[in-house]
Amino acid sequence: MNNKVAIQGIKGSFHHLVAQEYFYEDIEVHECLSFDKLVESLLDKTCNMAVMAIENSIAGSIIPNYALIDANQLHVIGEYYINIHQNLMALNGQRIEDITEVYSHPMALLQTKEFFKQYPHIKLIEDADTAEVAQRIHENQLKGVGAVASYAAAKLYDLNILGSEIQTIKNNATRFVIVQTKNSAIPEEDINKASLKFELDHKRGSLATILNVMSDCRMNLTKIQSLPIIETPWKYSFFVDVTFDKYSDFVKAKSVLEIMAEHFKVLGEYKNARI
C-alpha cells in the first residue's frame, strides 16, 4: 500500500509539520508547490493521502481548497490544528538593517504585516511557500533577502532568526484536513464531526430552515462557508462543519437534509480534533 503523504510546500513547511505530528511515524512526504499539484498526486495515485490547510484563525477560510475537495470527489478523513509561529530569517551574519526584500506565502505575510511596518525599507513579496524561500536563500546564499517561515525551516536550512514570533496575533492557529480519494473506515463510535456540502436557492428562509433542522437533530454548527455557483447565478453552495455527540443524531440529520437540500453531499465523517 502507498503510504506517501502529499504536502503543500516542502520539508520545513507547516504542512510538513502537520504531516509529522498527525501520522506520528517517520512518513514519506511528496512535496507539491501548489494545492492543484497536491490534488493531482492523489488522483494519479502518487500519494495515498494529503494534508491540506483549510482555514486560519486570522485570515479565515482558504476558499479555493473547499472547491478543490468538492470538485475532485475527495474525502476528509481527519483534521489537525497547529499554532502558527512565524519568524523572520536570513543568512547567518545578516542584520535586519541589511534585509531589503522578504519573500513568503501570502498568508504568512498577511499574518505578520504589523511587524514589518517598523521596517519600511523592506519590500514584501508573495511567494509559493514559506520553507521553499528559506531553502532558496540557503542554497543560493542570497544576501539582503529574508524569509518568513517556521523554526523548523530555519534549522533545516541553516538560517539565522532575525525576528521570532512576529505574527500579529500570538494565538494564531491553522486548521488542516487530511484528505484521500476514498472514504475512511473510522468506527462509528469515534465519529463526532462531519463536513457537508449542499446547494440552496437564494430565497428568504431557505438557509434558516436547514440550520433549524441541524439544531433539532442536536448538531452543533462549527463552520459555514458559502460559495456562488458560477454556472447558476443567484444560487449558492454551502460548506458546513457540524459536531455531534451521537452518530445516530447525525444519521437522522443526513436523512432530512438529503430531502430538503439540493445536491447534498457528505465530504467527510471523522474525529473532532478540538475536544
N, C-alpha and C positions, 0 to 999 in steps of 0.2 A: 504493500500500500504506500502511496506517495504521501509523505508527511512534511513536505516542503511548505512553508508558510510565506505568502506574499505580503510584503510591506510597502507602503508608500514612502519612498526615500531610501536611504542607505543605512548601513550599520552606524549606530550612534544617534539615529533619529528617534523621535518619541514613539513612532510606530514600532521601531526595533525594541525599545524598552518594554513596550506593552507585550509584544510577542514573547519576550523572555520571561516576563512576570506571569503572564496568563498561562503559558504552557509549561512553566516550571523547568522542564528539561532543556538540554542544550539543543534546541531545534535548529534546523537549517532554514535560513531565510532567503527569499528571492526578492532582490531589490528592484523596485519599479519607481520611475521618476514622475509618474502620473497615476491618477486613480483609474483612468481608462486602461492603461497598461496592466494595472493590478487586476482589473476585471478580466482582461484578455487572458491572463495567466491562469485564471480559474476555468474559463471556458475551453481553453485548449489543453487543460489537464496538466499544465506545467506544475501547478500547485493544487493542493487539496483544500486549503483554507487560506483566508486572507484577513488581515487586520485593517480596519477602515475607520478613520475618525469621522464622527457624525455630528457632534456639537461641542461647543466650547462655552464655558460659563460667562465669558466676557463677550466674545464675538458672535455667539448664537449658533444657529443651525448651519451646517455645511450642506446647503440645499441640493447642489448637483449630485451629492452622494446618495440622497434619498432616491433620486430619479434613476441613478445607475443600478441600485439594488432592485428597484421595481422593474425596470426595462429588461434586465438580464436574468430575471427569474431567480435571483439569489435568495438564500435563506439565512436569516440571522439566527445563529445558534448560541450566542453568548454576548456578554458585554463586559467592559472593563473601564474603570475610571482611574485617571492618573493626574496627580498635581503637576502642573507645568511650571518648571523653573527655567526662566530664560536668562542667558548670560552673554555678555559681550566678550568676544575672544579674538586674539590676533597672534601673530608670530611672537615668540619669545624675544624680549628686548624692545618691543614696541610699546609706546605710551599712548594714552587716549588722544593726546595732542597730535600724534603722528598719523592718526586714522582720518582719512578723507572720505572713504566710502564704506558703507556697511551693507552687506547682502544677506537676505534671509527670505524665508517663506512669508507671503503677505500676512498670514495670521500672526506670526511671531512679531513682525514689525508693528502691527496694529496693537498688540499686547504691550509693546514697550515704547510707544511713541512719546509718552510723557518724559521718560528718561532722556531721550535724545534731544528734547527741547533745550536742555542745558548745553548742548554741543552743536550750535548752528552751523559749524564748519563741516559737519559730517553729512554726506548725502546718503539717503536711504534708498536702496534699490531692491525691488522684489525679485525673488529667485525661486527655483523649483522646490528646494528642500533645504532645511536648516543644516543638517550634517554634511550634505554634499558641498556646501560652501566651505565648511571647515576643512574638509578633505582637500578641496582645491587650493585653499590658502597654504596648507601644509605641503602638498605635492609640488606646487609652483613657487613656493617661498615668496608669496605676494606681500610686499611691504605696503603700508598705508591702507590696507584692506582689513576689515573686520567682519565677523560673522556673529549672528545671534543664534545660539543653539544650546544644547544640554551640556551638563558637566561631563557626561559620558563621551560626547563628541570632542570636547577639549582634551580629555585624557587619551582618547583613541588616536587623535591626530596631532598630539603634542603641541597644543596651543596654550597660550597664557590667558587667564581670565582677567580682563580689564574692568569688568563690572559684573558683580554677581547678583542674582535675584533682581533683575532690572524690570521685571514685569510690573505694570502699573498697579494692578490689584494682586496682592500677595496670595490670596485664596483663589487661585486660577486653575480650574480643572477642565480636562477634556474627556468626553465620553467616546469610547471606541466600541465598535461592534465587531464580532467575529463572524465572518460570512463564508458560506460554501454553496456549491450548486445543488446539494441535496439537503433535505431537512434532516436534522439530527434526531437520534432516538433517545432523548432525555426522558427518564421515568416521569410519569405524570405527577407524582408526589413532589418532585423537585422543581416543577414549572410553576412560577408565580409572576411571570411578566410576559407580555406579548407585544409585538409590533404589528399594526394593522394598516391597511390602505383601503380607501373606498372613495367613491365619487358622489357628489350631490349637485342638484340644480341650485342656481343662485336665486333662491326664493325664501321669503320670510318663514322662519321657524324650522327649516329643514335640518340645520345643524343642531339646533336646540333639542329637537326630537331624538336625534341619535344620541346626544350626550345624556339625555334623561334615561334612555334605555341602559346605557352603561352604568349610570348611577343606581338604577333599580336592580341591576344584576351584581351589585357590590363591586363594580370596577372602580379603581382609583386612576384617574387620568393624570399621567405624569408629563405628557408631551403632546402637543398638537401643532402640526405644520401644514399649511395649505400651499398648493401649487396650482397655477392656472393650467388648464388643459389646452394646449396651443391649438389643436385641431378643432376644438369646440369652444368658441367664445362664450364667456359667462358661465362656464361650468368649471368646477374645481375638484382636484384630488386632495384628499386629506390623509396625512400620515400621522398616526396616533400610537402612543405607547400607553399601555394600561398595566397596572399591577393588581393582584388579587390574592386572597388567602386560600380559596378553594378552586381547584381546577374545574370542578363541576359548575361553578358560577360562570367561569369563562366559556364553557361549552354552551351554557344557556344563552349567554350574550351573543355568541357567534351565530347561533341558530336564528335569533331575531334579526341581527344585523344583516345576515345574508339575504333576508327578505326585504328589509327596509332600505338598504343602501345599494347603490349601483356598483357593479364591478368590485364587490367586496373581496378582499384578499388578506390572508394571514402571511405576513412577511417572516415571522419567526415566533417561536414559543421557547422560552429559556428561563434561566435563573436570574433574579434581580440581584445585581452586584452592589446595591446600595443599602442592603439591610444591615 
